[in-house]
Amino acid sequence: MNTAKAAEQMISDIRSRKPRCRVQRKWDGRGTQHAMWMLHEIAYRKVEGEKAHRWLGYAQGVLVQADFITLEKAKLTNKES
């Protein structure tokens, strides 16, 4: 799996995604913003190797929990990259 490509795809998906519900999702200032920072670090190849894989999994888990992405979308992104 190309972690940089997967991180770029996740960032793109989140930026272009329309909310699935009426309630606006809030960036909580800790978890979700930190997860996006982690994705940017992976995408810009500041973090590579096994650490990038761990960071990608953590960031995807946080964003799934916050309802920014679905678990299925995260799995497909990882499989495609």
N, C-alpha and C positions, 0 to 999 in steps of 0.2 A: 504494500500500500504506500502511496506517495502522500505523506502526511501534509506537506505544504499545499498540494493540490486539494486535498480534502478540507483543509482549513480555509482556503480561498473560497471553495464552494459553499461552505457553511456560512461564511461572512456574507457572500453574495445572496444566498437564500434568505438570510435574516433581514438584510437591508431591503430586499424587494418584496418581502412577504406582507400580505395584508392580514390584519388580525382576524382570527376565526370567530371572535365573539365581540360583543359590544363594549365590554370592559377593556379599557386601554391597559396593556401590560406596562408595568413600571420597571425601569431599570432600578434595582434595589440598592445600587451604590456599592455593593460588596460582591455578591455572587455573580450576577449576570454581567456586570461591567468587567469584572475580573476575568470571567470566561472569555469575553470578547477580546480583551487584552492578550490573553493566552493564545487565542486563535491568530491574532495579528503577529505575535512573536513567531509562531510556527510558520505562517504564510511568508513572512520576510526572512525565513531561515535563520533566525537568531537562536532557535532551539531546534536541535536535530536528533536523530537516532531514537533510542528507547525512551528518552525523556519526552520527545515530541509525541510519541505514541501515548504515553501516560497523560500528558497534558491534553491531547485531543480527546481522549476518552473522558477525562474529568470535565472539560468544557462542554462536551456534548451532553453529559449527564446533567449538568447544571441547567443548560438551556432546555432540555427535555422537561425537567422538573418545573421550570418557570413557564412552560407551555409556549416557548418560542419556536420549537421544532418538535416533530414527533420522533419517537424512537425508530420507527420504520424509516423515516427520512435519513436519520443519522446512520443507520445500517446500510442503506443504499448508497449514501455518499462514500462511506468507507469502502464498500465493495467496488464502486466504479473507479475510485482513484488508485 
